[in-house]
Amino acid sequence: MSKPSPWMLDAGLKPEPIFEIREVHYSKDDEIQAWTETAIAPYGSSLEELKADTELMVRAFDKPVLDLDELEKKIAAKSSESLEHLYEQKTKQTLKQRTDKEPQT
């Protein structure tokens, strides 16, 4: 499996698809965690750095196009599941603490 690219093409679900390059941040498990809010442009403090940055972006064309609308839904669903799990754990912990504090008869 190839290493994820820090760049992606976004085909947002607008009336007409608009393709742009975004910087993407991945977890240690190669899961997308975040991306830039707006499209990015190559840059560098030298011509060589600019070329290198551009070459990294060109590699995005060899990767699947990512749909930001779908990614946002997926991340929201995961967050919701995580919050539900956390709430369940906290509720169990609170109930256990209350039970432990009740006087023995």
Residue, then its C-alpha position, 0 to 999 in steps of 0.5 A: m500500500s502506498k503512503p498517503s499523499p499530503w495533498m488531495l483533489d477535492a470534488g466538492l458537491k457543488p452545483e458543478p464539481i470544482f476541483e482543487i488541491r488541499e493539504v491533508h493530515y493523516s493519523k498514524d493509521d493513515e486515516i484522514q484527520a484534517w484538511t485545509e479549509t481552502a485550496i492551496a498553492p505551491y510555495g517555497s523560499s527558493l526555486e528548488e523548494l517551489k519545484a519540490d512543492t509543486e511535484l508533491m502536489v502533482r502526485a495528488f493526480d495519481k490518488p483517488v479524488l476525495d469528496l470533502d462532503e462525504l469525509e465530513k459526514k464520516i468524521a461526524a459519524k465517528s465523533s458521534e460514536s466516540l461521544e456516545h461511547l464516552y457518555e456510556q463509560k462516564t455513566k457506568q463510572t458514575l453509577k458505580q461510584r454512587t453504588d460504592k458510596e451507598p451504606q451497607t445494610 
